[in-house]
Amino acid sequence: MVLRLQSLARVRALLLLLALTAGCTTTSAEAETTVVRSQEVQSVALDGGRGLPLASLRAVLATHRGDQLDANRLVTDRSALEAELERLGYLEARVEPATVTFAPSGGAYITFEIVPGRIYRFGAVTVKGASPKDAVVTLATGDEVRAERIERARQTLADNLVRHGKPGNVTVALRTDRTTATVDVELASR
């Protein structure tokens, strides 16, 4: 019975396609049902090897199972994946454009191929313009680069300066060395 229903769906989709290309008419309800069903997202896969933070990457996707396929949203998803990978220290990461495969029975299967590259680590961490008692920084050489850790260190230094009656303006300068996969961080009080 299942095989016959799938075959019937295929025949119906083929007839609709033939009707559309031959200039024949079909009811709008039939056309809409077929198009909607064939454009529904069945799955979104992230391929790229072991060790990727998949939960974090999935959290930034706007496309989910059951959604209608939207090419603009796939472009946005690709950018969001690259930004999240960069935030997590994968500064060389590259996400290929989405590959969309359509099943014979309808439905879209989406795959994002991820080339993560190396994960970057902190190199030198320096503080300028603050006394040693104010310059408490929680970044250490060799730790994985994370945007939120840099921001937390900046905010901690700013809070320490304000607590000691000094201006809390702290800027961050980063220097990336691709040959060693390190990022030097300079926190400067102004």
N, C-alpha and C positions, 0 to 999 in steps of 0.2 A: 504494500500500500504506500509506504514512504517513497519507494522508487518511482511509482506511478505519479505521485504528487510532484516530486522534483522534476520528472520528465514533463509533466503538464506545465509547470512553471517555466521551464526552459522553452517549451514550444510557444507559450503565450508571449514570453519576452522576445523570441525570434520573430513571431508574427507582428508584434508591435514595431520592432525595428524595421522589418520589411515594409510595413504599412507607412511608417514615417519617411523612409527613404524613397518609396514609390509615389509619395504624394497622396496616398489614400488617407481617409479620415478614420479616427477611432474616437471613442467617447473620451472626454477629458478625465473622467474618473478612472478609466482603465489606464490611461497614460500616466496620470499622476501617481497611481498606486504602484505601477511598475518602476517608474523613475525613483520614487521615494524609497521603495524597498531596496533597489539596487545601489542606492547612494548611502545607505545606513552603515555606519562604522561598526564593524564586528570586533575588531581588536586593534590595539596600538602597541607595537613591540619596540623595545629599545635594545639594539644589538651593538655590542662593543667590547665584549670580553669581560673578564672577571674583575671584581673589585670596584666596579662603578657603584656609586651611591644611588641605586635605582629608586628607592622610596623618595628621596629628595628630588630626583629628576622627574619622576611621575607627578609629583606635587605641582610642578610648574606648567604642566600641559593643560591646554584649554580643550583639546579634543579627547573625548571619552567614548567608550563603547555605547552604542545606541544613538549617538549624535548623527546628524546629517553631515555628509562629507562637505567640507568647506576648504577650498584651496588657500584662501587668505589666512584662515586659522592655522593651517599647516605651516605656512611661512612664519607666522607668529610663534608657533610652538618650537620651530627650529631655532629661532633667535632666543627664545626663553631657555631652551636647553643649553645653548652655548653660553649664555650669561650665567646660568646656574653652575655649569662646569667651571667657568672662570672664577666665580665666587668661591668655589670649593678648592681652588688651587690648581686646576687643570688649565693652565694658561695657554697651552698649545692645542687644546681640544678643538676638534672640528666635527660638526654634525652635517652629514650629507642631506640633501633635500629628501623629503619623505618619498618613499616608494609605496605606491598604492597598487594593490592587486585586487582584482574583482573576482569573486567566486562565481562559478557557473550559475548557481542558484540565486545570485544577488548578494550584495553586501561588499563592503570595502575592508580590506585588511591593510593596515598602515604599518610601515617599518621605518624607524629612524636609525640609520647606521652611524655609530659614534666612533670616532678615532680619538681616544682620550689623550694620547701623548703622555709626556711625563708629568708627574705632580711636582709642583715647585715647593721649595722650602725656604725658610727665612735664612738670609745670610747675615750680614752685619746689621745690628740694631743700635742706633745712636739717638741720643737726646741732646738737643742744643737749647741753650737759653734758660735752663732750669737748674736749680741747685740739686745736689745729690739727694737731699731729703724729699724733694718734690718729684724726682725722676724715678718713681716706681713704675716699671713697665713690665707687663706680663708676656712679652714676646721673647722667644729664645731661639738662638741660632739652631737650625736643624728641624724646627717644627714646621709642619705643613702650613703653607700660606692659606689663610682664610680671611676674607674681607671683613667679616664680623669681628675677628680677633684684632685686626688693625684698628678698626673703629673703637672697639672697647679700650684698647691701649691709649688711643688719642683722648677719649673721654675721661679715662682715669687720670691721665696727666693733667688735663684741664681742670678736673675737680680738685686735685691736689693743689694746684696753683691757686685756685680761688679760695680754698680752705686756709691757705697761708697769706691771703690778702694780696695776691698778685693777679694780673689779668689772665683770664683763662682761654686766651686765643692760642690754639695749637694747630699747626698745619702738619700735613704728612707729605713727605716726598718719597717716592719709590723708584728704585733703579733695578731693572730686570736684567739678569745675565743669562742669556739663553744657552750658553755653552755649559754652564754649571747647574742650570735649572734652579737658580736662587733669586731671591728678591731682597735687596737691601732696603731697610726702612729707616728713615730719619724723621723723628718727631721734633718739631721746633716750636718753642714758645715765643710769642711776639708781644 
